């Protein structure tokens, strides 16, 4: 006989199933509440500590920055009244005023021709003249009588006379041409045979240093080039190097710290003198001088220079002539003629024409020994550099 199956256990109710979950939630809430209370107390304590530190730092800085109160000034002493000064002695009688100088006694400023040392660039030379110092004028008796007197002095003080005016220092005048390139047609004869080549003068500067290059070239015969570089000063051009090249170059070096000129050709050195130029810079020096003071060089004025070549130095003296109207390949120009006579055998005569329209740059250069041996450079075109 089969026994009946045992009865199934009773299913727990919903409340019994959720009882452990409720207990866990309550414990979690209790723990969170305890942690929140502890965290709040720590934050408040930290804020209070920070505030105390800030107040202490502010008080400390205030004590350090605030200067101590200045001490009370001592009581001022009352000065006693000074004793009356003795009466001054009467001033001595004034000497009679000197008579005013007559026109005949007044020194006269004479403007004469330019001196040779001024043109050569000597440091003490000038293109103009200087005004002599005027003698001091003695005070009149009326002015001397009205001079202020001091009670503490026993004698009347004579007014001081103004110092004499020093003579004006004359300054050499130079007007340097603007940077430019001039082209030339060169015609001449060599041993009786005529020839024609091209020439070019390049001139540039930056108001402190300059560079010049003169070239004569032929597409079959080659070229000859002269160069000059140096500085622009109150005394004009001061060359530093001069080069002359035909197949190979020889040069002259102006060693201004040693007061001498040396040559790459191993020729003897030359003493460097004030105003010394080379055979190319001399033309630009003359152009700058005449452009700066055209009226200072009337016809007949002589301009002496020491011109340094590639192997030696020579004395060149130019004579100022008159203006001439030239018909050149570049057009008609009015130019001032200057010339230089030869001083040595086989040396050519030199002539230059300076045009005011070209800032007195040479528009024509002619070197001649005879009718069968000469070279004539004539301006044909102006080109911007």
ChimeraX attribute file (.defattr): number of C-alpha atoms within 10 A of each C-alpha:
attribute: neighborCount
match mode: 1-to-1
recipient: residues
	/A:1	3
	/A:2	4
	/A:3	5
	/A:4	6
	/A:5	6
	/A:6	6
	/A:7	6
	/A:8	6
	/A:9	6
	/A:10	6
	/A:11	8
	/A:12	8
	/A:13	8
	/A:14	8
	/A:15	9
	/A:16	10
	/A:17	11
	/A:18	10
	/A:19	10
	/A:20	11
	/A:21	11
	/A:22	12
	/A:23	10
	/A:24	11
	/A:25	11
	/A:26	12
	/A:27	12
	/A:28	11
	/A:29	11
	/A:30	12
	/A:31	11
	/A:32	12
	/A:33	12
	/A:34	10
	/A:35	12
	/A:36	12
	/A:37	10
	/A:38	11
	/A:39	12
	/A:40	11
	/A:41	11
	/A:42	12
	/A:43	11
	/A:44	11
	/A:45	11
	/A:46	12
	/A:47	11
	/A:48	11
	/A:49	11
	/A:50	12
	/A:51	11
	/A:52	12
	/A:53	12
	/A:54	11
	/A:55	11
	/A:56	12
	/A:57	12
	/A:58	12
	/A:59	11
	/A:60	11
	/A:61	11
	/A:62	11
	/A:63	11
	/A:64	10
	/A:65	8
	/A:66	8
	/A:67	8
	/A:68	8
	/A:69	6
	/A:70	6
	/A:71	6
	/A:72	6
	/A:73	6
	/A:74	6
	/A:75	6
	/A:76	6
	/A:77	6
	/A:78	6
	/A:79	6
	/A:80	6
	/A:81	6
	/A:82	6
	/A:83	6
	/A:84	7
	/A:85	9
	/A:86	10
	/A:87	10
	/A:88	14
	/A:89	11
	/A:90	9
	/A:91	13
	/A:92	8
	/A:93	8
	/A:94	13
	/A:95	8
	/A:96	10
	/A:97	11
	/A:98	10
	/A:99	8
	/A:100	10
	/A:101	11
	/A:102	7
	/A:103	8
	/A:104	7
	/A:105	8
	/A:106	11
	/A:107	13
	/A:108	10
	/A:109	10
	/A:110	10
	/A:111	11
	/A:112	10
	/A:113	14
	/A:114	19
	/A:115	16
	/A:116	16
	/A:117	18
	/A:118	19
	/A:119	22
	/A:120	20
	/A:121	23
	/A:122	16
	/A:123	14
	/A:124	11
	/A:125	20
	/A:126	20
	/A:127	25
	/A:128	20
	/A:129	18
	/A:130	16
	/A:131	16
	/A:132	13
	/A:133	12
	/A:134	13
	/A:135	12
	/A:136	11
	/A:137	14
	/A:138	14
	/A:139	17
	/A:140	13
	/A:141	13
	/A:142	9
	/A:143	10
	/A:144	15
	/A:145	15
	/A:146	9
	/A:147	11
	/A:148	10
	/A:149	15
	/A:150	10
	/A:151	13
	/A:152	10
	/A:153	13
	/A:154	14
	/A:155	14
	/A:156	18
	/A:157	13
	/A:158	14
	/A:159	12
	/A:160	7
	/A:161	10
	/A:162	8
	/A:163	9
	/A:164	11
	/A:165	12
	/A:166	11
	/A:167	12
	/A:168	11
	/A:169	13
	/A:170	14
	/A:171	16
	/A:172	21
	/A:173	18
	/A:174	22
	/A:175	16
	/A:176	24
	/A:177	17
	/A:178	16
	/A:179	16
	/A:180	16
	/A:181	18
	/A:182	22
	/A:183	21
	/A:184	25
	/A:185	20
	/A:186	22
	/A:187	17
	/A:188	21
	/A:189	17
	/A:190	12
	/A:191	11
	/A:192	12
	/A:193	9
	/A:194	13
	/A:195	12
	/A:196	15
	/A:197	18
	/A:198	18
	/A:199	23
	/A:200	22
	/A:201	21
	/A:202	18
	/A:203	20
	/A:204	18
	/A:205	18
	/A:206	11
	/A:207	11
	/A:208	10
	/A:209	15
	/A:210	20
	/A:211	18
	/A:212	20
	/A:213	19
	/A:214	19
	/A:215	18
	/A:216	18
	/A:217	16
	/A:218	13
	/A:219	8
	/A:220	7
	/A:221	8
	/A:222	11
	/A:223	16
	/A:224	17
	/A:225	18
	/A:226	21
	/A:227	21
	/A:228	24
	/A:229	22
	/A:230	19
	/A:231	16
	/A:232	19
	/A:233	12
	/A:234	12
	/A:235	22
	/A:236	23
	/A:237	27
	/A:238	25
	/A:239	27
	/A:240	17
	/A:241	20
	/A:242	26
	/A:243	22
	/A:244	22
	/A:245	15
	/A:246	11
	/A:247	9
	/A:248	7
	/A:249	14
	/A:250	17
	/A:251	20
	/A:252	27
	/A:253	18
	/A:254	24
	/A:255	15
	/A:256	14
	/A:257	7
	/A:258	9
	/A:259	12
	/A:260	14
	/A:261	22
	/A:262	21
	/A:263	22
	/A:264	13
	/A:265	13
	/A:266	9
	/A:267	12
	/A:268	11
	/A:269	15
	/A:270	17
	/A:271	16
	/A:272	20
	/A:273	15
	/A:274	16
	/A:275	23
	/A:276	23
	/A:277	29
	/A:278	28
	/A:279	21
	/A:280	22
	/A:281	25
	/A:282	20
	/A:283	17
	/A:284	21
	/A:285	24
	/A:286	23
	/A:287	25
	/A:288	22
	/A:289	22
	/A:290	23
	/A:291	21
	/A:292	18
	/A:293	15
	/A:294	13
	/A:295	8
	/A:296	16
	/A:297	18
	/A:298	14
	/A:299	14
	/A:300	12
	/A:301	17
	/A:302	21
	/A:303	21
	/A:304	20
	/A:305	23
	/A:306	20
	/A:307	19
	/A:308	28
	/A:309	19
	/A:310	23
	/A:311	19
	/A:312	16
	/A:313	20
	/A:314	14
	/A:315	12
	/A:316	18
	/A:317	18
	/A:318	20
	/A:319	18
	/A:320	19
	/A:321	17
	/A:322	12
	/A:323	15
	/A:324	14
	/A:325	11
	/A:326	16
	/A:327	12
	/A:328	17
	/A:329	12
	/A:330	15
	/A:331	10
	/A:332	10
	/A:333	18
	/A:334	17
	/A:335	23
	/A:336	20
	/A:337	21
	/A:338	24
	/A:339	19
	/A:340	19
	/A:341	14
	/A:342	16
	/A:343	13
	/A:344	8
	/A:345	6
	/A:346	8
	/A:347	12
	/A:348	19
	/A:349	16
	/A:350	18
	/A:351	19
	/A:352	23
	/A:353	26
	/A:354	26
	/A:355	23
	/A:356	18
	/A:357	11
	/A:358	18
	/A:359	17
	/A:360	25
	/A:361	28
	/A:362	25
	/A:363	27
	/A:364	22
	/A:365	21
	/A:366	19
	/A:367	19
	/A:368	18
	/A:369	14
	/A:370	12
	/A:371	11
	/A:372	14
	/A:373	16
	/A:374	19
	/A:375	21
	/A:376	18
	/A:377	25
	/A:378	25
	/A:379	23
	/A:380	19
	/A:381	16
	/A:382	15
	/A:383	10
	/A:384	9
	/A:385	11
